[in-house]
């Protein structure tokens, strides 16, 4: 027997209280892409060559990724369109003895974009002539099995001098080069080689030009100080 020292009974009352919690849920949403038939004779091939040198870090890298992503997404639904990819600096990736990254199906093209976006821009020198020579060899190897209309999208910020042997090799293979410079500087040697040449002059730190007046950098406005009199 245990004696009860306090005979008074206590009663607990529970009061409901609402609290709102924010839970972030991320889900993969499938986006249907209609497959279309390709145009032209045989299949169409677009070869991406991306400069991954250290000078591409920052804004240049963001512009390069935007250009490649827009181009890749634009023709993703073309059934007869395939993509090849290598990145280059002082060395190629994949290496010269390895085949380039190839995407034919819709899933492979989507995976290719993830591979390109994972590029680490840490290369040293920019050997664009070697990259173009290897890319032409890759295209010629594929043409042994089927007819392909081939083009290249070269994205870089360098002022590399294009050798005459490289130009003749591209001309003999019938490969069109579309060059994108992610800096406003011109590259006469690369422009003469290319079917189309674009130099991106995008600077968010500059105000739009008005007539012939050059744009001036946007500077932070000094905040007015409040004066107190004692």
N, C-alpha and C positions, 0 to 999 in steps of 0.2 A: 504494500500500500504506500502511495506517495501522497503526502499531504499537499493540498492546494493552498498556497499562501495568499493568493489574490483571488478572491471570488468573483471580481468584476470581469465580465466577458468583453473582449474587444472585437470590433467588427471592422473589416477592411472593405472599403468601397473602391472599385476600379472605375476610373473615369476615362472614357475614350478620348483620344487626342489624335488628330490627323497631322501627319507630316509628309511632305512631298519630297520624293527622291528623284533625281534626274539620272537616268541610266542611258548611256550611249551604246547603241548596238550597231555594229557594222556588218552588213551582209553583202555578199556578191550578187549583183543584179545582172542577170543575163540580158544582153542587148542583141536582138536578132539583126543579122546583116544579110541582105539578099545577095545571093550569088548571081553574077551576070556573066554572059559570054564575052570573051575577049574579042577585040577587033584587030585587024591586020593579018598578015600571013604568019602562020605558026604561032608560037607562044611569044610573050613579051617578058623581058627580063630587065629589072632595075637593080643596079649594083651600087650599094652605099659604101662610100669610102669616107671615114671620119678621122679627122686629125685629133689625136689625143695628147698632143704635146702640152707641157705645163702652161704655156702662154694662153691656152684656151680656157683656163679656169675663170670662174666668175661669170660675168655677163655674156662672154663669148660662148661658154658652154650652154647657158640657158637658151641663147638664140639658136645654137646648133641643134639642140634637142627639140626645140619648137618646130624648126624647119623639117627635120627628119620625121617627127611624129605626124605632122600634117601631111607630108607626102606619102608616108606609109599607110595612113588611115584612108587617104583619098581613094586609092585603088585596091583596098583590101578585099573587096567583094568580087574583083575580076577573077574568073575561074582560071584563065590561062596566063595570069600574071604571077611571076615568082620574084622573090627578092634574094639577093646575096649581100653579105656584109663582111667587111673587114675594117679594123681600125689600124691606123699607122702612126708612127713617129720615127724613132731610130730603128724600131722593129715592128713587124706586123703581128697582129693577133686576129685570127689564128695564125700560127707560124706558116712560113712559106711552104713547108713540106706537108702541111695539113690543108684539107679543103676548106673553103669559106663557109660561114654559117649560111644555110639555105632554108628558105621558107616557101612552101608551096600551098599548103592547106591553110584554112582560116585560123586554126589553132596555132599552127607554126608561125604565122605572121604576127599573131598577138603575142606569142612568146618571144619573138624576135625583138619587138619593141621593148620588152622588159630587159632583154640582154643589152640593148643599146643604151637604155637609161641607166644601167649600172656601170657605165664607163667611168674609169678613174683617170682623170686628166693629169698624168704625172710623167709624160714622156719628155725626152730631151730634144734631140734634133728632129727635123721634119724631112723625111726622105720621100717626097711625093713621087719622084720618078720611079723609084723601086715599087711603090704601091700601085701605080698605074700599070707598070709592066706585068706585075703578078696578076692584077685584075683582068687584063686582056688575056693572059694565059688561061685563067679560070674560065672565061667566057668561051674561048676556043675549045677547051676540053668538053664543055657542055654541048657545043655545036656539033661535035662528032656523032652525037646520038639523035639530035633533033634540031629543027630549024628554029632560031631564036632571034628576035629583034632586040638588040641589047643597047641599053643606055647606062650611064654612070651619073651618080649624084655625088660630087666631091665637095665636102664641107671642110673649110680650113680658115685660118687667119694668117697664114704665112705668105711671104713673098718669094717663094721658091722659083728658081729658074727652070723652065721646062726644056729638056734636051730635045734636039732634033730627032734623035732615034726614037724617043717616046712618042713624038707627034706622028712620025711615019708609021709606027706600029699601030697606033689607034686608027689612023687613016686606012691602013691596009685591012684591019679587022672590021671596019665599018661600024665602030662604036662611037656613039655621040656622048660627049661629056657636058654635063650641066654643072657649073661651078657656083658655089655659094661662099662668098667671103663674109664672115661674121663681123668684120670691121670695115669702116668706110674707105680704107686705103685701096687703091687700085693695084692690080697685078697684071701688067700688060702681057707678060708671057703666058699666063694662064688664061687671060681673056682671049688671046689669039687662038688658043687651042680649043676653046669651048664653043659648043653650039649656042648656049646661053650663059651669061655671066651676070651675077647679082652681087653687089656690095651693100651690105646692110648698114645703114647709117641711123641707128636707133639709140638715142641717149635720153633716158628719162629725166636726167638732171638739167636738161636745157629747155628753155621756153621756145614755142614755135616762132619761126622767123616771119617777119612782116616786110615784104618787099625785098630790098637789098640790105636791110639792116640785119647783121648777124645776130644769132641767138646769144643771149647772155645767161650765164649759169644762175640758177635759182639759189639765192642765199637766204638763210634764216633771218627773219625780221627781228631786230632787237626788241625785247619787251620793255615797255615803259615802267620806270620805277616809281613807286608811290612815296611821296615825301611826307614825313610826319613832323609837325612843329610842337615843341614842348614848351 
